[in-house]
Structures are given as structure tokens and as C-alpha cells.
Amino acid sequence: MFCAVLLNIKFDKVKITLFGFTFNADLERSSFLKKLILFLSGPVCNACLYLGFRNTNYSDFANINLFLACINMIPIVPLDGGNVCKCFFELFLDMKTLCRYMIMTNTFFIVCFLSIIYTYKNYIYFLLIVMALKGIIEENRNMLEKSIRLNYRNMKY
């Protein structure tokens, strides 16, 4: 959130989630570099907190931040890792192909997390499945909204 303010990215709503802060921002007009800095700022902050507190009495706090940094870099939307991937692929792919790619990536990780849950009986991955499903829903919504806007602009009166 603080990085968005420093980068002069306008946002209208901030939410606190299990994995940190999320905010609604219009990033379509933002440059590639601004988006990349924005999406990497959370995991980098967690990694810095880990490095700062790892050999102190607050080593548990440090380990939690390392865990959050790693989890946040998993390439599923809406996590920062997924947004970094999306940012890179926006350079090469059209909007429809990009949304489909992100949906396939999220689906792949859902299958992986389900396999881990089944094999190791570790249900913490269920939270990541929920995040991945949320990302699939958001990508479908984004693709629908963009196609409606595009069709509306192309209508001739």
C-alpha cells in the first residue's frame, strides 16, 4: 500500500486479507516497471523483515515473514507471484490469451495443492486453493468486463 502511494498509483479500496493487504487500483495505465515494483514490494518487505529479525528474540516473527514471502510468490492470481507473472506476460500476450493462461496456471496449482492435501493431510494448502479459485473468478470477470468495454467502443451508431 505504501509503495502504491510512493509510485503515485491511485486506489479506491484497501482490504486486509490472510496474506496481507490488497487494494483495488486501476493498473492499466501504469507502466510495466511501476507494476513490477508494486507487486514485488510485499514479498521484498517480508524478506527484509526476515533478515532483520532472524537472529533475535523475534525469530518466530522472522520465520512467519519468510513463509509469507514464499507463499506470496506462488504464481497464482491474486497473489503477488501471479501478478508478477501476469505483468511479464502482458508484454507478449493479448488480454484474452493472458486471462486464459492465468486461469490455467491457477487450475494447475489447485490440482497440485489438492495432491499435497491428499498425500500429506496438510490442510493449510486449502487456503491457497481458495485463493486460486478466487483468482480464477477474478480473471473471468476481468476478461468479461474488458470484452464488454471493447465491444461497446467498437459499436457504430
C-alpha positions in Angstrom: 0.0 0.0 0.0 2.8 2.4 0.9 4.6 1.5 -2.3 1.5 2.4 -4.3 1.4 5.8 -2.7 5.1 6.3 -3.4 4.6 5.3 -7.0 1.5 7.6 -7.3 -0.8 4.7 -8.1 -4.4 5.6 -7.4 -6.5 3.1 -5.5 -10.0 3.3 -4.1 -10.3 0.5 -1.5 -7.9 -1.3 0.8 -8.7 -4.8 2.3 -6.7 -6.8 4.8 -6.6 -10.4 3.8 -4.9 -13.5 5.2 -1.8 -12.9 3.1 -1.5 -9.1 3.7 -3.1 -6.0 2.2 -4.9 -5.9 -1.1 -6.3 -2.8 -2.8 -8.3 -2.0 -5.9 -6.3 0.0 -8.3 -6.6 0.8 -12.0 -3.2 -0.5 -13.2 -4.0 -0.5 -16.9 -2.4 2.9 -17.3 0.6 2.1 -15.1 3.9 1.3 -16.6 5.5 -2.2 -16.5 8.2 -1.1 -14.1 5.7 0.5 -11.7 3.6 -2.6 -11.6 6.6 -4.8 -11.1 7.9 -2.7 -8.2 4.4 -2.6 -6.7 3.9 -6.4 -6.9 7.4 -7.2 -5.6 7.3 -4.7 -2.7 5.3 -7.0 -0.4 7.5 -10.1 -0.7 10.6 -8.0 -0.5 9.3 -6.3 2.6 8.7 -9.7 4.2 12.2 -10.9 3.2 13.7 -7.8 4.7 11.8 -8.3 8.0 13.0 -11.9 8.0 16.6 -10.8 7.5 16.3 -8.1 10.2 14.8 -10.4 12.9 16.1 -13.9 12.2 18.9 -13.9 14.8 16.9 -12.1 17.5 14.4 -13.0 20.2 11.8 -12.4 17.4 12.9 -15.3 15.3 9.3 -16.6 15.1 8.2 -13.3 13.6 11.1 -13.6 11.2 10.1 -17.1 10.1 6.5 -16.1 9.6 7.7 -13.3 7.3 9.8 -15.7 5.3 6.8 -18.0 5.0 4.6 -15.2 3.8 7.2 -14.0 1.3 7.5 -17.5 -0.2 3.7 -18.2 -0.2 3.1 -14.7 -1.8 5.4 -15.5 -4.7 3.5 -18.6 -5.8 2.4 -17.7 -9.3 -1.4 -17.7 -8.8 -3.5 -14.7 -9.1 -4.4 -12.8 -6.8 -1.0 -13.4 -5.0 1.9 -11.2 -5.9 3.7 -14.0 -7.7 0.8 -14.4 -10.1 0.6 -10.6 -10.6 4.3 -10.5 -11.4 3.8 -13.3 -14.0 0.8 -11.5 -15.4 2.8 -8.3 -15.6 5.5 -10.1 -17.7 3.1 -11.9 -19.9 1.1 -8.7 -20.6 4.2 -7.7 -22.7 3.7 -10.6 -25.1 0.1 -11.8 -24.9 -3.2 -10.3 -25.8 -5.8 -9.8 -23.0 -7.8 -12.9 -23.8 -4.9 -15.3 -24.0 -3.4 -13.8 -20.8 -6.5 -14.4 -18.8 -6.8 -17.9 -20.1 -3.1 -18.6 -19.2 -3.6 -17.3 -15.7 -6.8 -19.4 -15.3 -4.8 -22.5 -16.4 -2.0 -21.7 -14.1 -4.3 -21.3 -11.1 -6.0 -24.6 -12.1 -2.7 -26.4 -12.2 -1.8 -25.2 -8.8 -5.2 -26.2 -7.4 -4.5 -29.7 -8.6 -1.0 -29.6 -7.0 -2.4 -28.3 -3.7 -5.1 -31.0 -3.7 -2.5 -33.7 -4.3 -0.4 -32.3 -1.3 -3.5 -32.3 0.9 -4.4 -35.8 -0.1 -0.8 -37.1 0.3 0.3 -35.3 3.4 -3.0 -34.5 5.1 -1.8 -30.9 5.4 -4.9 -28.7 5.2 -3.1 -25.3 5.2 -3.0 -25.7 1.4 -6.8 -25.4 1.3 -6.3 -21.7 1.9 -4.2 -21.5 -1.2 -6.9 -23.4 -3.2 -9.4 -20.8 -2.1 -7.1 -18.0 -3.2 -6.6 -19.7 -6.6 -10.3 -20.2 -7.1 -10.8 -16.5 -6.2 -8.2 -15.7 -8.9 -10.0 -17.8 -11.5 -13.2 -15.9 -10.7 -11.5 -12.5 -10.9 -9.8 -13.4 -14.2 -13.1 -14.5 -15.7 -14.7 -11.3 -14.5 -11.8 -9.1 -15.8 -12.0 -10.9 -19.2 -15.8 -10.3 -19.4 -15.5 -6.7 -18.4 -12.8 -5.9 -20.9 -14.6 -7.6 -23.7 -17.8 -5.7 -22.9 -15.8 -2.4 -22.9 -14.1 -3.3 -26.2 -17.4 -4.2 -27.8 -19.0 -1.1 -26.6 -16.2 1.1 -28.0 -16.4 -0.7 -31.4 -20.1 -0.3 -31.7 -21.2 2.0 -34.6 -24.2 4.2 -34.2 
